[in-house]
Amino acid sequence: MPPEIIRGYIMANQRNTAVQGQQVALKVQFFNADGEKTDPSDTPKIQILDSNNDEILASTSNGVSKLDTGLYQYTYLVPVGADLGDWTDVWSAKLQDAELEVSFLFSVVTPDSILEATTGPGKIKIGDDVVFNFSDDEIYGINVCLKLLKPRLRSSGKKPKRDEFGAFVYDGYGELILEDCNVFDDELLAVFLCQSLSEFNSTPFFTGYTFADPLVQNLFSAIIVEGAYVFALASQAIVEKGRDFTISDGGINYQPPQLGEFLQGHYSTWLSSYRERVKFIKNNIRPGPRSFGTYSNITSNAPAFTRLRHLRGRRII
């Protein structure tokens, strides 16, 4: 199956790669002024230019197929000896009595530059998105942890919605229309939770808990959420550190709050405390002894011998 490149009339395009001698699926999605998917008056035309800006495919609608409302695709076979670099696909169409022309880029590379699996039922390239295949019970456990993590991070927020021209959007009553403006989305928070659970399981003594386990959903939820909280702080500290600079305008200097350093210090403080708690918890749920090794009590089954391994640090004499 050829790689896909999704295009948008309003939204930004997604960069992808095309391999010499292989097909690439170029796609474009059209929207109207309200942001709804819509079909142009006629089938859109596509023109392809190589990295030297030479025309490889003249503007044509032949081979352009409709996949869904406003979604069109053209499958192009990249020549074996095609020039490497950024190629341009130019789409033109008539939308709401307006002539529209948009250009997008895709990179042409050699076959040996694509790292992919050579065995198995399909080929997987390095960098392909990985989909977590959680069960319903695991998703419930993740949602329980998200319920605890979101209020702690306070990352959920709203902002005024803007149109494609940058103006604020109002409803029929003159009120501002708000849209989500979260610091972390649910997928990113779920990744932090997975990292936290992985560290919890890998801290001696090793365990194999999943989000479907009642212990994770109840008893251990606080420590799992705390680990995800620490990972979220570390991630955002790097982003905020790049914004810590002085703004100068007309001789007036403004120093924004040094949020990066604050998050870094907060993260460092919580990290040491979090790891100590993980070690303490795991040390208290370590499995009991199965035997005395080479020693066996033949003459007596006194329970005192069974307790010696814990009471005297595995020494029985």
N, C-alpha and C positions, 0 to 999 in steps of 0.2 A: 504494500500500500504506500503510495507516495506521501511525502510529508505535506502538511497543510500549512498555508499562510492565511490567517484571518485578517481581512481588511475592514475598515469602518469609515463611513462618511463623516461621522462626528467624533467617534472614539479613535485613539491612536492605533497604528498598525502594530503587529507583532513580527519582529525580525525572525527569520528562519533561514535554513541553509538548503541549497539545491546542489546535488552531486552530479558531476560530469557523467553523462551516459545514462542518467536516471530521470524519472518523471518527477515533477513537482506540481502540487495543486495550489494554484493561486486563487484566493477567494476575496470577495468584497461584500460588505454588508451596508445597505443603504437605510437611512433613517430620515423621517420627516422633521419638521421644526419642533415638534413636541417630543422628539426622542423615540418615536414609535417606528417599528420596522415597516418599511413601505417599498413597493415596487416602482421602478422608473417607468416612464412611458413606453420605452422600447427596451429590447435586450441591450445591455451595456456593451461597449466595445473595449478591447484591450490592445495595447501596444507595448512591445517589449524592447528595451534598449540594453546593450551590453555595458560592461564596465568602461568602455571607451566612448560611450554615448552614441554608438552606431546602432541604427535601427535593425533589429533582428527579425521582428515580426511587425508588419504593418498593422495599423489600427483595423480591427475586424471583430465582428460578433460571431463569426463561425467558430463553433466549438465551445462557446460560452453556454453553460447549462445552469438552469435555475434549481437550487436545492431547497429553498424555503422562501418565505416572504422577504423580499429584499436581499436574499443571499444568493450570490452567483459564483460560479467556479469555472476556471479554465485550467486544463491540465496541459502542461508544457514539457516536452522532452528536451532536456538539456543536451546539446551535442557533446560527443566524447571529447573533442578538442576545444571546448568552449573556453574563452578567456576567464581567468579567475578574478574574483573581486565582487563588488556590489553592482548588481544589475537592477534595472528599473522597470517596473510594470505600471503603465499609465492606463487608468480606467476613465472612460468618458460615458456620460449618460445624460438624459434629459429628465429632470426630477422637478415636478411641480412647476412646469413651464420655465425652468431655469436650466441652462447648460452647465453641467458639472464635470470637472476634470480633476482627478486626484492621482498622485504618484506615490508609489511605495517602493521599498528596496528589499531585495533578497540576495543573499551571498552565494556565489557559486564556488564550490570547493572540489578538491580531488577526492576520489574514493578512499584513498589511504588515510585521509585526514579525519575520517569519521570512525570513531571507536564504537564498535558494536559487537554483540555476541555472535559467534559463528556456529553455535550449536543450539539445539532446542527447537520447539515448534515455531518460534518467531524470532526476529532480530530486535535486540534492545540496544539503543545507543546511549553512550555516556551523556548524562544530563537530562534524560527523559524523566518526566514527572512520575513519581511513585504514588500510587493510591493505597491508602491504608484500608485494609479489608477487615474492619471491626465487626464483631457480632453485635446483636441487639443488646445483650447484657453488658458488653464492653462499652457501647455507646452510652448506655444508661449510667455506667460508672464514670465516664468522662463528663457527662452532663452534671453529675453530682459535684465533681471537682470544679467544673466551670462555674457552677453556682456559688461556690466558695471563693474562687479565684478572682472573679470579676469585681465584686465589691472591694476586695483588698487592693487591687490595682487601680480602681477607679478610672479605667481606660475608656469607658463608654461615654460618648458625647454627641452633640448635635451642632450643626453649622448651617447658616443660611444657604439655600440652594441658589446657584447662578446658572444663567443660560449660556449658550455658546458664545455670546458677546461679552460675558463677564458681568451682566447686570443681575441684580437680585430678582428672584421669582416670587410673585405674590399670588395668593389664591383669590377667589371671587369676592372675599370679604376684606381684602386689603391687608391680610396678615401674611407675614413672611412664611414661605414654605421651607421647612428644615429637612435636612438629610443627615444620615449617620456620619459621624466623624470620629471614629474610634482609633485609639493609639494602637491597639492590637485587635486583629480580627479573630474569629472563633478558630479558624484553622491554625493560626500561629500559636494561640493559647493551647490548643490540643497538642501541638508539637512540643511546647514547653512541658506539658504534663507527661508526655511520653518520655522525654529526657529525664524528668524527675523520677518516674517510676523505674526507668532503666538503672539510674544511679542507686536507687534504693535496693533493687534486686542484686546489683553487682557489689554492694558493700558487704564484706564478710559479716556474718555467714551468708553464703549465696542462697538466694531464693528465686522463685519463679512466679511471683504474683502477677496477675493481670487486672485490668479494670473491672472485669466481671466478678472478681473475688469480693465477697461481702466485707472482708477485713479492709480492703482498699477503699471501699465505698463508705465505711464507717470509722473503724478504729484508726487506720493509717491515712485517712483522707487529709488530716491537718498537715502531716509531714510531707505528703505528696504535693499539696498545694503550696506549702512553704518553699519546696525546691523549685517548683515552676515560677513562683514569685521571684526567687533569686535569679533564675535564668532570664526572666523578663527584664529585670533591672539591669543586668549585665548587657543584654542586647540593646536596650534603649540608651544606656550610658554612652555606647560607642556613637550612636546617631547624634545625641545631644552634644557630645564633645566637639563634633564637627561644626556645630552652630555657635560655639562660644567664641565670638569675635566682636570687635568694636565697630559700630556703625558711625561713619562720619558723613555729614551733609551740611555744606555751607558753613563750615567752621564749628558746627555743633556735633559733639561726640556723644554717643549713647552706648552704654555697656549693658547688654542684656544679662539677666541673671545667669550665673555660671551653673546651669542645671546639670551639665555633664559631670562636673566634679562632685556635686552633691549626690547624684545617683551612684557614682563610682564608690564614694565613701560609704553610702548606705548599703550598697551591694557587698562590699568587703566585710562590713560588720555582720551582716546576716549570713554570709557564706560560712564563716567559721562556726557560728552558733548552730547553723543548720546541719553541718557535717558532724558535729559533736552529738547532736540529737539522733541523727541517723545511726551512728555507731552504737549509741546507748540502746536504742530500740532493737537493733539487730542482735546485739549481744544478749538481750533478754529473751529473744525468741529462737535462740540457737537450738538445734535438735539435741535430744538427750542421747547419752551413750548407748550403743548397741551391745557392747561386750567389754571385757577386761583385757582384750588382746590375748597374750599368751597365758595369762593367769586364770585359773578357774578354781572355784571353791568346791571341792568334792565332798568334804565332810559335813558342810553346813550350808543351808540356804538362808542364813541370817540376812535381813534387809540392811543391816549396818554396812555390809560390804558393798552393797549397791550404791550407798550414799558417799562412799569414800572418794570416788572419782571426782565428785564436785567439791566436797568439803576440803580435800587435801590436794587439789590441783593435779588430779590423775595419779597421785601416789597412793599405793595401797599398803605400804609398809613404811 
